[in-house]
Amino acid sequence: MRVFKCSHCAHHLRYGRRTCSVCYRRTPMVNTNKFWLAMAAVGASLLWAVVLYMDEAFAQKLEVIRPELRSIQAMLV
């Protein structure tokens, strides 16, 4: 299935080609592998940042709750 069209001749482009096979003009940037690799890298870095933020937020909440947990544990023993 060909998703992208040439902006000059409206030919359906093959994925990953740098030029249109009909008019030989450059294809859009989104039709290249480099674009999607860059988008995957950006997405992975954003996901990593969210994970690190959530980990830090969880650690701060745990520090607040920890004294209460120790008092409950002492009552159970």
PyMOL Python script that loads the backbone (N, CA, C, O; Angstrom):
from pymol import cmd

cmd.read_pdbstr("""\
ATOM      1  N   MET A   1       0.839  -1.172   0.000  1.00  0.00           N
ATOM      2  CA  MET A   1       0.000   0.000   0.000  1.00  0.00           C
ATOM      3  C   MET A   1       0.887   1.241   0.000  1.00  0.00           C
ATOM      4  O   MET A   1       1.749   1.392   0.866  1.00  0.00           O
ATOM      5  N   ARG A   2       0.684   2.095  -0.935  1.00  0.00           N
ATOM      6  CA  ARG A   2       1.490   3.309  -1.043  1.00  0.00           C
ATOM      7  C   ARG A   2       0.723   4.463  -0.416  1.00  0.00           C
ATOM      8  O   ARG A   2      -0.383   4.799  -0.840  1.00  0.00           O
ATOM      9  N   VAL A   3       1.322   5.053   0.586  1.00  0.00           N
ATOM     10  CA  VAL A   3       0.648   6.071   1.379  1.00  0.00           C
ATOM     11  C   VAL A   3       0.892   7.473   0.839  1.00  0.00           C
ATOM     12  O   VAL A   3      -0.033   8.282   0.765  1.00  0.00           O
ATOM     13  N   PHE A   4       2.124   7.758   0.466  1.00  0.00           N
ATOM     14  CA  PHE A   4       2.496   9.117   0.086  1.00  0.00           C
ATOM     15  C   PHE A   4       2.382   9.316  -1.423  1.00  0.00           C
ATOM     16  O   PHE A   4       2.576   8.388  -2.208  1.00  0.00           O
ATOM     17  N   LYS A   5       2.059  10.565  -1.808  1.00  0.00           N
ATOM     18  CA  LYS A   5       1.986  10.938  -3.215  1.00  0.00           C
ATOM     19  C   LYS A   5       3.043  11.989  -3.516  1.00  0.00           C
ATOM     20  O   LYS A   5       3.428  12.769  -2.645  1.00  0.00           O
ATOM     21  N   CYS A   6       3.500  11.997  -4.749  1.00  0.00           N
ATOM     22  CA  CYS A   6       4.425  13.029  -5.211  1.00  0.00           C
ATOM     23  C   CYS A   6       3.665  14.351  -5.272  1.00  0.00           C
ATOM     24  O   CYS A   6       2.547  14.403  -5.784  1.00  0.00           O
ATOM     25  N   SER A   7       4.257  15.398  -4.762  1.00  0.00           N
ATOM     26  CA  SER A   7       3.580  16.700  -4.746  1.00  0.00           C
ATOM     27  C   SER A   7       3.564  17.353  -6.126  1.00  0.00           C
ATOM     28  O   SER A   7       2.834  18.320  -6.342  1.00  0.00           O
ATOM     29  N   HIS A   8       4.360  16.836  -7.061  1.00  0.00           N
ATOM     30  CA  HIS A   8       4.438  17.439  -8.394  1.00  0.00           C
ATOM     31  C   HIS A   8       3.568  16.707  -9.413  1.00  0.00           C
ATOM     32  O   HIS A   8       2.882  17.348 -10.209  1.00  0.00           O
ATOM     33  N   CYS A   9       3.586  15.365  -9.401  1.00  0.00           N
ATOM     34  CA  CYS A   9       2.856  14.617 -10.430  1.00  0.00           C
ATOM     35  C   CYS A   9       1.760  13.713  -9.849  1.00  0.00           C
ATOM     36  O   CYS A   9       1.064  13.042 -10.610  1.00  0.00           O
ATOM     37  N   ALA A  10       1.591  13.680  -8.534  1.00  0.00           N
ATOM     38  CA  ALA A  10       0.564  12.900  -7.833  1.00  0.00           C
ATOM     39  C   ALA A  10       0.741  11.392  -7.986  1.00  0.00           C
ATOM     40  O   ALA A  10      -0.209  10.639  -7.773  1.00  0.00           O
ATOM     41  N   HIS A  11       1.931  10.942  -8.347  1.00  0.00           N
ATOM     42  CA  HIS A  11       2.226   9.513  -8.440  1.00  0.00           C
ATOM     43  C   HIS A  11       2.344   8.936  -7.025  1.00  0.00           C
ATOM     44  O   HIS A  11       2.923   9.572  -6.145  1.00  0.00           O
ATOM     45  N   HIS A  12       1.804   7.748  -6.806  1.00  0.00           N
ATOM     46  CA  HIS A  12       1.923   7.092  -5.501  1.00  0.00           C
ATOM     47  C   HIS A  12       3.357   6.605  -5.342  1.00  0.00           C
ATOM     48  O   HIS A  12       3.862   5.844  -6.167  1.00  0.00           O
ATOM     49  N   LEU A  13       4.012   7.056  -4.261  1.00  0.00           N
ATOM     50  CA  LEU A  13       5.434   6.788  -4.056  1.00  0.00           C
ATOM     51  C   LEU A  13       5.660   5.480  -3.308  1.00  0.00           C
ATOM     52  O   LEU A  13       4.846   5.065  -2.483  1.00  0.00           O
ATOM     53  N   ARG A  14       6.759   4.857  -3.610  1.00  0.00           N
ATOM     54  CA  ARG A  14       7.205   3.711  -2.823  1.00  0.00           C
ATOM     55  C   ARG A  14       7.851   4.243  -1.553  1.00  0.00           C
ATOM     56  O   ARG A  14       8.482   5.300  -1.554  1.00  0.00           O
ATOM     57  N   TYR A  15       7.683   3.488  -0.465  1.00  0.00           N
ATOM     58  CA  TYR A  15       8.254   3.931   0.807  1.00  0.00           C
ATOM     59  C   TYR A  15       9.773   3.858   0.755  1.00  0.00           C
ATOM     60  O   TYR A  15      10.339   2.875   0.276  1.00  0.00           O
ATOM     61  N   GLY A  16      10.424   4.895   1.247  1.00  0.00           N
ATOM     62  CA  GLY A  16      11.876   4.928   1.353  1.00  0.00           C
ATOM     63  C   GLY A  16      12.595   5.472   0.132  1.00  0.00           C
ATOM     64  O   GLY A  16      13.813   5.642   0.169  1.00  0.00           O
ATOM     65  N   ARG A  17      11.881   5.749  -0.946  1.00  0.00           N
ATOM     66  CA  ARG A  17      12.541   6.276  -2.142  1.00  0.00           C
ATOM     67  C   ARG A  17      12.839   7.758  -1.965  1.00  0.00           C
ATOM     68  O   ARG A  17      12.040   8.491  -1.381  1.00  0.00           O
ATOM     69  N   ARG A  18      13.970   8.191  -2.460  1.00  0.00           N
ATOM     70  CA  ARG A  18      14.337   9.604  -2.366  1.00  0.00           C
ATOM     71  C   ARG A  18      13.776  10.421  -3.523  1.00  0.00           C
ATOM     72  O   ARG A  18      13.597  11.633  -3.399  1.00  0.00           O
ATOM     73  N   THR A  19      13.501   9.772  -4.635  1.00  0.00           N
ATOM     74  CA  THR A  19      12.964  10.480  -5.792  1.00  0.00           C
ATOM     75  C   THR A  19      11.736   9.757  -6.321  1.00  0.00           C
ATOM     76  O   THR A  19      11.580   8.549  -6.141  1.00  0.00           O
ATOM     77  N   CYS A  20      10.879  10.511  -6.969  1.00  0.00           N
ATOM     78  CA  CYS A  20       9.689   9.946  -7.610  1.00  0.00           C
ATOM     79  C   CYS A  20      10.144   9.151  -8.835  1.00  0.00           C
ATOM     80  O   CYS A  20      11.037   9.593  -9.558  1.00  0.00           O
ATOM     81  N   SER A  21       9.549   7.998  -9.073  1.00  0.00           N
ATOM     82  CA  SER A  21       9.960   7.174 -10.215  1.00  0.00           C
ATOM     83  C   SER A  21       9.369   7.660 -11.540  1.00  0.00           C
ATOM     84  O   SER A  21       9.727   7.143 -12.598  1.00  0.00           O
ATOM     85  N   VAL A  22       8.469   8.647 -11.496  1.00  0.00           N
ATOM     86  CA  VAL A  22       7.866   9.174 -12.721  1.00  0.00           C
ATOM     87  C   VAL A  22       8.528  10.498 -13.119  1.00  0.00           C
ATOM     88  O   VAL A  22       8.997  10.644 -14.248  1.00  0.00           O
ATOM     89  N   CYS A  23       8.566  11.465 -12.187  1.00  0.00           N
ATOM     90  CA  CYS A  23       9.102  12.792 -12.541  1.00  0.00           C
ATOM     91  C   CYS A  23      10.518  13.024 -11.987  1.00  0.00           C
ATOM     92  O   CYS A  23      11.135  14.044 -12.294  1.00  0.00           O
ATOM     93  N   TYR A  24      11.028  12.110 -11.192  1.00  0.00           N
ATOM     94  CA  TYR A  24      12.393  12.157 -10.639  1.00  0.00           C
ATOM     95  C   TYR A  24      12.667  13.371  -9.754  1.00  0.00           C
ATOM     96  O   TYR A  24      13.809  13.817  -9.648  1.00  0.00           O
ATOM     97  N   ARG A  25      11.649  13.892  -9.135  1.00  0.00           N
ATOM     98  CA  ARG A  25      11.844  14.975  -8.160  1.00  0.00           C
ATOM     99  C   ARG A  25      11.927  14.375  -6.767  1.00  0.00           C
ATOM    100  O   ARG A  25      11.506  13.240  -6.544  1.00  0.00           O
ATOM    101  N   ARG A  26      12.471  15.144  -5.833  1.00  0.00           N
ATOM    102  CA  ARG A  26      12.645  14.637  -4.470  1.00  0.00           C
ATOM    103  C   ARG A  26      11.297  14.376  -3.802  1.00  0.00           C
ATOM    104  O   ARG A  26      10.329  15.108  -4.011  1.00  0.00           O
ATOM    105  N   THR A  27      11.258  13.325  -3.001  1.00  0.00           N
ATOM    106  CA  THR A  27      10.038  12.966  -2.282  1.00  0.00           C
ATOM    107  C   THR A  27       9.981  13.730  -0.960  1.00  0.00           C
ATOM    108  O   THR A  27      10.991  14.287  -0.531  1.00  0.00           O
ATOM    109  N   PRO A  28       8.818  13.766  -0.306  1.00  0.00           N
ATOM    110  CA  PRO A  28       8.721  14.437   0.998  1.00  0.00           C
ATOM    111  C   PRO A  28       9.608  13.762   2.047  1.00  0.00           C
ATOM    112  O   PRO A  28       9.922  12.577   1.939  1.00  0.00           O
ATOM    113  N   MET A  29       9.996  14.514   3.036  1.00  0.00           N
ATOM    114  CA  MET A  29      10.874  14.009   4.096  1.00  0.00           C
ATOM    115  C   MET A  29      10.242  12.832   4.836  1.00  0.00           C
ATOM    116  O   MET A  29      10.953  11.920   5.257  1.00  0.00           O
ATOM    117  N   VAL A  30       8.918  12.837   5.002  1.00  0.00           N
ATOM    118  CA  VAL A  30       8.246  11.770   5.742  1.00  0.00           C
ATOM    119  C   VAL A  30       8.294  10.438   5.013  1.00  0.00           C
ATOM    120  O   VAL A  30       7.955   9.411   5.602  1.00  0.00           O
ATOM    121  N   ASN A  31       8.700  10.422   3.763  1.00  0.00           N
ATOM    122  CA  ASN A  31       8.794   9.180   3.010  1.00  0.00           C
ATOM    123  C   ASN A  31      10.143   8.493   3.203  1.00  0.00           C
ATOM    124  O   ASN A  31      10.380   7.441   2.608  1.00  0.00           O
ATOM    125  N   THR A  32      11.019   9.050   4.007  1.00  0.00           N
ATOM    126  CA  THR A  32      12.348   8.475   4.182  1.00  0.00           C
ATOM    127  C   THR A  32      12.478   7.757   5.523  1.00  0.00           C
ATOM    128  O   THR A  32      11.762   8.058   6.478  1.00  0.00           O
ATOM    129  N   ASN A  33      13.394   6.814   5.574  1.00  0.00           N
ATOM    130  CA  ASN A  33      13.647   6.060   6.800  1.00  0.00           C
ATOM    131  C   ASN A  33      14.251   6.947   7.882  1.00  0.00           C
ATOM    132  O   ASN A  33      13.953   6.766   9.062  1.00  0.00           O
ATOM    133  N   LYS A  34      15.085   7.893   7.504  1.00  0.00           N
ATOM    134  CA  LYS A  34      15.745   8.762   8.481  1.00  0.00           C
ATOM    135  C   LYS A  34      14.721   9.549   9.300  1.00  0.00           C
ATOM    136  O   LYS A  34      14.900   9.739  10.502  1.00  0.00           O
ATOM    137  N   PHE A  35      13.659  10.001   8.655  1.00  0.00           N
ATOM    138  CA  PHE A  35      12.629  10.755   9.358  1.00  0.00           C
ATOM    139  C   PHE A  35      11.993   9.908  10.449  1.00  0.00           C
ATOM    140  O   PHE A  35      11.849  10.361  11.585  1.00  0.00           O
ATOM    141  N   TRP A  36      11.610   8.671  10.110  1.00  0.00           N
ATOM    142  CA  TRP A  36      10.926   7.823  11.079  1.00  0.00           C
ATOM    143  C   TRP A  36      11.876   7.345  12.175  1.00  0.00           C
ATOM    144  O   TRP A  36      11.447   7.143  13.310  1.00  0.00           O
ATOM    145  N   LEU A  37      13.153   7.162  11.858  1.00  0.00           N
ATOM    146  CA  LEU A  37      14.127   6.838  12.902  1.00  0.00           C
ATOM    147  C   LEU A  37      14.299   8.006  13.868  1.00  0.00           C
ATOM    148  O   LEU A  37      14.412   7.806  15.077  1.00  0.00           O
ATOM    149  N   ALA A  38      14.317   9.225  13.330  1.00  0.00           N
ATOM    150  CA  ALA A  38      14.415  10.405  14.186  1.00  0.00           C
ATOM    151  C   ALA A  38      13.185  10.543  15.069  1.00  0.00           C
ATOM    152  O   ALA A  38      13.304  10.882  16.247  1.00  0.00           O
ATOM    153  N   MET A  39      12.001  10.283  14.514  1.00  0.00           N
ATOM    154  CA  MET A  39      10.765  10.357  15.306  1.00  0.00           C
ATOM    155  C   MET A  39      10.752   9.291  16.403  1.00  0.00           C
ATOM    156  O   MET A  39      10.287   9.553  17.512  1.00  0.00           O
ATOM    157  N   ALA A  40      11.256   8.100  16.105  1.00  0.00           N
ATOM    158  CA  ALA A  40      11.328   7.040  17.115  1.00  0.00           C
ATOM    159  C   ALA A  40      12.298   7.424  18.225  1.00  0.00           C
ATOM    160  O   ALA A  40      12.035   7.152  19.396  1.00  0.00           O
ATOM    161  N   ALA A  41      13.418   8.055  17.872  1.00  0.00           N
ATOM    162  CA  ALA A  41      14.384   8.484  18.877  1.00  0.00           C
ATOM    163  C   ALA A  41      13.792   9.570  19.773  1.00  0.00           C
ATOM    164  O   ALA A  41      13.987   9.546  20.988  1.00  0.00           O
ATOM    165  N   VAL A  42      13.083  10.507  19.187  1.00  0.00           N
ATOM    166  CA  VAL A  42      12.432  11.566  19.974  1.00  0.00           C
ATOM    167  C   VAL A  42      11.383  10.962  20.909  1.00  0.00           C
ATOM    168  O   VAL A  42      11.314  11.320  22.085  1.00  0.00           O
ATOM    169  N   GLY A  43      10.574  10.053  20.388  1.00  0.00           N
ATOM    170  CA  GLY A  43       9.550   9.404  21.205  1.00  0.00           C
ATOM    171  C   GLY A  43      10.144   8.597  22.356  1.00  0.00           C
ATOM    172  O   GLY A  43       9.630   8.626  23.474  1.00  0.00           O
ATOM    173  N   ALA A  44      11.229   7.878  22.073  1.00  0.00           N
ATOM    174  CA  ALA A  44      11.878   7.087  23.120  1.00  0.00           C
ATOM    175  C   ALA A  44      12.476   7.985  24.196  1.00  0.00           C
ATOM    176  O   ALA A  44      12.403   7.662  25.382  1.00  0.00           O
ATOM    177  N   SER A  45      13.066   9.105  23.796  1.00  0.00           N
ATOM    178  CA  SER A  45      13.649  10.009  24.791  1.00  0.00           C
ATOM    179  C   SER A  45      12.562  10.669  25.636  1.00  0.00           C
ATOM    180  O   SER A  45      12.753  10.871  26.835  1.00  0.00           O
ATOM    181  N   LEU A  46      11.431  11.007  25.029  1.00  0.00           N
ATOM    182  CA  LEU A  46      10.319  11.569  25.809  1.00  0.00           C
ATOM    183  C   LEU A  46       9.760  10.537  26.784  1.00  0.00           C
ATOM    184  O   LEU A  46       9.448  10.866  27.929  1.00  0.00           O
ATOM    185  N   LEU A  47       9.635   9.303  26.339  1.00  0.00           N
ATOM    186  CA  LEU A  47       9.162   8.238  27.225  1.00  0.00           C
ATOM    187  C   LEU A  47      10.125   8.031  28.380  1.00  0.00           C
ATOM    188  O   LEU A  47       9.700   7.850  29.521  1.00  0.00           O
ATOM    189  N   TRP A  48      11.425   8.055  28.091  1.00  0.00           N
ATOM    190  CA  TRP A  48      12.430   7.899  29.142  1.00  0.00           C
ATOM    191  C   TRP A  48      12.347   9.049  30.149  1.00  0.00           C
ATOM    192  O   TRP A  48      12.477   8.823  31.352  1.00  0.00           O
ATOM    193  N   ALA A  49      12.135  10.265  29.679  1.00  0.00           N
ATOM    194  CA  ALA A  49      12.010  11.414  30.571  1.00  0.00           C
ATOM    195  C   ALA A  49      10.786  11.269  31.473  1.00  0.00           C
ATOM    196  O   ALA A  49      10.850  11.602  32.656  1.00  0.00           O
ATOM    197  N   VAL A  50       9.689  10.783  30.934  1.00  0.00           N
ATOM    198  CA  VAL A  50       8.480  10.589  31.739  1.00  0.00           C
ATOM    199  C   VAL A  50       8.715   9.513  32.787  1.00  0.00           C
ATOM    200  O   VAL A  50       8.293   9.663  33.934  1.00  0.00           O
ATOM    201  N   VAL A  51       9.381   8.433  32.407  1.00  0.00           N
ATOM    202  CA  VAL A  51       9.672   7.356  33.366  1.00  0.00           C
ATOM    203  C   VAL A  51      10.555   7.874  34.491  1.00  0.00           C
ATOM    204  O   VAL A  51      10.307   7.570  35.658  1.00  0.00           O
ATOM    205  N   LEU A  52      11.576   8.647  34.163  1.00  0.00           N
ATOM    206  CA  LEU A  52      12.459   9.195  35.204  1.00  0.00           C
ATOM    207  C   LEU A  52      11.701  10.151  36.121  1.00  0.00           C
ATOM    208  O   LEU A  52      11.915  10.144  37.333  1.00  0.00           O
ATOM    209  N   TYR A  53      10.821  10.969  35.556  1.00  0.00           N
ATOM    210  CA  TYR A  53      10.035  11.897  36.362  1.00  0.00           C
ATOM    211  C   TYR A  53       9.106  11.139  37.301  1.00  0.00           C
ATOM    212  O   TYR A  53       9.005  11.472  38.481  1.00  0.00           O
ATOM    213  N   MET A  54       8.426  10.116  36.777  1.00  0.00           N
ATOM    214  CA  MET A  54       7.508   9.338  37.602  1.00  0.00           C
ATOM    215  C   MET A  54       8.254   8.592  38.708  1.00  0.00           C
ATOM    216  O   MET A  54       7.749   8.463  39.823  1.00  0.00           O
ATOM    217  N   ASP A  55       9.446   8.106  38.401  1.00  0.00           N
ATOM    218  CA  ASP A  55      10.254   7.415  39.402  1.00  0.00           C
ATOM    219  C   ASP A  55      10.632   8.370  40.529  1.00  0.00           C
ATOM    220  O   ASP A  55      10.570   8.001  41.702  1.00  0.00           O
ATOM    221  N   GLU A  56      11.022   9.589  40.183  1.00  0.00           N
ATOM    222  CA  GLU A  56      11.391  10.584  41.196  1.00  0.00           C
ATOM    223  C   GLU A  56      10.173  10.976  42.033  1.00  0.00           C
ATOM    224  O   GLU A  56      10.279  11.123  43.251  1.00  0.00           O
ATOM    225  N   ALA A  57       9.027  11.145  41.391  1.00  0.00           N
ATOM    226  CA  ALA A  57       7.811  11.503  42.122  1.00  0.00           C
ATOM    227  C   ALA A  57       7.403  10.379  43.070  1.00  0.00           C
ATOM    228  O   ALA A  57       6.975  10.642  44.194  1.00  0.00           O
ATOM    229  N   PHE A  58       7.532   9.133  42.629  1.00  0.00           N
ATOM    230  CA  PHE A  58       7.205   7.998  43.483  1.00  0.00           C
ATOM    231  C   PHE A  58       8.154   7.923  44.676  1.00  0.00           C
ATOM    232  O   PHE A  58       7.726   7.624  45.791  1.00  0.00           O
ATOM    233  N   ALA A  59       9.441   8.192  44.447  1.00  0.00           N
ATOM    234  CA  ALA A  59      10.421   8.152  45.538  1.00  0.00           C
ATOM    235  C   ALA A  59      10.108   9.228  46.577  1.00  0.00           C
ATOM    236  O   ALA A  59      10.258   8.987  47.774  1.00  0.00           O
ATOM    237  N   GLN A  60       9.678  10.405  46.140  1.00  0.00           N
ATOM    238  CA  GLN A  60       9.341  11.470  47.083  1.00  0.00           C
ATOM    239  C   GLN A  60       8.103  11.095  47.886  1.00  0.00           C
ATOM    240  O   GLN A  60       8.062  11.343  49.091  1.00  0.00           O
ATOM    241  N   LYS A  61       7.106  10.514  47.262  1.00  0.00           N
ATOM    242  CA  LYS A  61       5.909  10.096  47.992  1.00  0.00           C
ATOM    243  C   LYS A  61       6.240   8.987  48.974  1.00  0.00           C
ATOM    244  O   LYS A  61       5.679   8.942  50.069  1.00  0.00           O
ATOM    245  N   LEU A  62       7.135   8.099  48.602  1.00  0.00           N
ATOM    246  CA  LEU A  62       7.522   7.002  49.476  1.00  0.00           C
ATOM    247  C   LEU A  62       8.217   7.529  50.727  1.00  0.00           C
ATOM    248  O   LEU A  62       8.015   7.000  51.820  1.00  0.00           O
ATOM    249  N   GLU A  63       9.031   8.565  50.572  1.00  0.00           N
ATOM    250  CA  GLU A  63       9.704   9.161  51.731  1.00  0.00           C
ATOM    251  C   GLU A  63       8.701   9.776  52.699  1.00  0.00           C
ATOM    252  O   GLU A  63       8.917   9.759  53.911  1.00  0.00           O
ATOM    253  N   VAL A  64       7.614  10.315  52.177  1.00  0.00           N
ATOM    254  CA  VAL A  64       6.579  10.899  53.026  1.00  0.00           C
ATOM    255  C   VAL A  64       5.803   9.802  53.756  1.00  0.00           C
ATOM    256  O   VAL A  64       5.452   9.961  54.926  1.00  0.00           O
ATOM    257  N   ILE A  65       5.541   8.712  53.082  1.00  0.00           N
ATOM    258  CA  ILE A  65       4.721   7.641  53.645  1.00  0.00           C
ATOM    259  C   ILE A  65       5.530   6.711  54.552  1.00  0.00           C
ATOM    260  O   ILE A  65       4.949   6.075  55.432  1.00  0.00           O
ATOM    261  N   ARG A  66       6.811   6.612  54.373  1.00  0.00           N
ATOM    262  CA  ARG A  66       7.638   5.641  55.090  1.00  0.00           C
ATOM    263  C   ARG A  66       7.497   5.725  56.615  1.00  0.00           C
ATOM    264  O   ARG A  66       7.353   4.675  57.241  1.00  0.00           O
ATOM    265  N   PRO A  67       7.529   6.901  57.255  1.00  0.00           N
ATOM    266  CA  PRO A  67       7.358   6.921  58.719  1.00  0.00           C
ATOM    267  C   PRO A  67       6.008   6.346  59.151  1.00  0.00           C
ATOM    268  O   PRO A  67       5.924   5.673  60.179  1.00  0.00           O
ATOM    269  N   GLU A  68       4.969   6.601  58.386  1.00  0.00           N
ATOM    270  CA  GLU A  68       3.655   6.040  58.728  1.00  0.00           C
ATOM    271  C   GLU A  68       3.676   4.525  58.609  1.00  0.00           C
ATOM    272  O   GLU A  68       3.067   3.832  59.423  1.00  0.00           O
ATOM    273  N   LEU A  69       4.361   4.011  57.617  1.00  0.00           N
ATOM    274  CA  LEU A  69       4.449   2.563  57.455  1.00  0.00           C
ATOM    275  C   LEU A  69       5.204   1.931  58.611  1.00  0.00           C
ATOM    276  O   LEU A  69       4.840   0.850  59.074  1.00  0.00           O
ATOM    277  N   ARG A  70       6.252   2.595  59.081  1.00  0.00           N
ATOM    278  CA  ARG A  70       7.017   2.052  60.223  1.00  0.00           C
ATOM    279  C   ARG A  70       6.169   2.019  61.486  1.00  0.00           C
ATOM    280  O   ARG A  70       6.262   1.072  62.267  1.00  0.00           O
ATOM    281  N   SER A  71       5.342   3.043  61.697  1.00  0.00           N
ATOM    282  CA  SER A  71       4.501   3.045  62.894  1.00  0.00           C
ATOM    283  C   SER A  71       3.434   1.959  62.818  1.00  0.00           C
ATOM    284  O   SER A  71       3.106   1.341  63.831  1.00  0.00           O
ATOM    285  N   ILE A  72       2.893   1.724  61.633  1.00  0.00           N
ATOM    286  CA  ILE A  72       1.911   0.646  61.467  1.00  0.00           C
ATOM    287  C   ILE A  72       2.577  -0.703  61.668  1.00  0.00           C
ATOM    288  O   ILE A  72       2.003  -1.602  62.281  1.00  0.00           O
ATOM    289  N   GLN A  73       3.776  -0.841  61.156  1.00  0.00           N
ATOM    290  CA  GLN A  73       4.508  -2.097  61.319  1.00  0.00           C
ATOM    291  C   GLN A  73       4.825  -2.350  62.796  1.00  0.00           C
ATOM    292  O   GLN A  73       4.744  -3.489  63.255  1.00  0.00           O
ATOM    293  N   ALA A  74       5.178  -1.313  63.533  1.00  0.00           N
ATOM    294  CA  ALA A  74       5.478  -1.463  64.949  1.00  0.00           C
ATOM    295  C   ALA A  74       4.227  -1.882  65.732  1.00  0.00           C
ATOM    296  O   ALA A  74       4.321  -2.649  66.690  1.00  0.00           O
ATOM    297  N   MET A  75       3.061  -1.380  65.324  1.00  0.00           N
ATOM    298  CA  MET A  75       1.823  -1.763  66.012  1.00  0.00           C
ATOM    299  C   MET A  75       1.470  -3.222  65.730  1.00  0.00           C
ATOM    300  O   MET A  75       0.882  -3.888  66.582  1.00  0.00           O
ATOM    301  N   LEU A  76       1.816  -3.719  64.565  1.00  0.00           N
ATOM    302  CA  LEU A  76       1.489  -5.101  64.210  1.00  0.00           C
ATOM    303  C   LEU A  76       2.387  -6.106  64.906  1.00  0.00           C
ATOM    304  O   LEU A  76       1.987  -7.252  65.113  1.00  0.00           O
ATOM    305  N   VAL A  77       3.581  -5.702  65.267  1.00  0.00           N
ATOM    306  CA  VAL A  77       4.527  -6.640  65.893  1.00  0.00           C
ATOM    307  C   VAL A  77       4.297  -6.767  67.352  1.00  0.00           C
ATOM    308  O   VAL A  77       5.005  -7.514  68.027  1.00  0.00           O
TER     309      VAL A  77
END
""", "prot")
cmd.dss("prot")
cmd.show_as("cartoon", "prot")
cmd.util.cbc("prot")
cmd.orient("prot")
